Amino acid sequence: STAAWLRSARPTRCQSVSDNELEELVRDDAEEARKFGIVDDRDVKRYINLKFFLGPAFPQGPNFPWALPILKIESLSAAHRIDLLWHQVNIG
């Protein structure tokens, strides 16, 4: 499951979260991804990983003014938009 993968990928962030809470976060984040047209399982998992890495304020929070404009570029594939988001995180 995505929750199990996330727990192995981000053990420090997940240590205080129960399995049920993590499953709920994954469901909520997957639904949020779909609202941005991110529907492929791999892309959804990458979005969830990014959101979990950056925290619950992503993508709307004031620390991420670049996120929503990237997510709303309809001319780019979901995979490309997520690549751009990760690029922003890596150069930020």
JOCOR-V423165 format. One record per residue. N is the residue number from 1. SS is DSSP state (H for helix, E for strand, L for the rest). Layout:
N SS
N SS
This chain:
1 L
2 H
3 H
4 H
5 H
6 H
7 H
8 H
9 H
10 L
11 H
12 H
13 H
14 H
15 L
16 L
17 L
18 L
19 H
20 H
21 H
22 H
23 H
24 H
25 H
26 H
27 H
28 H
29 H
30 H
31 H
32 H
33 H
34 H
35 H
36 L
37 L
38 L
39 L
40 L
41 H
42 H
43 H
44 H
45 H
46 H
47 H
48 H
49 H
50 H
51 H
52 H
53 H
54 H
55 L
56 L
57 L
58 L
59 L
60 L
61 L
62 H
63 H
64 H
65 L
66 L
67 H
68 H
69 H
70 H
71 H
72 L
73 L
74 L
75 L
76 L
77 L
78 H
79 H
80 H
81 H
82 H
83 H
84 H
85 H
86 H
87 H
88 H
89 H
90 H
91 H
92 L
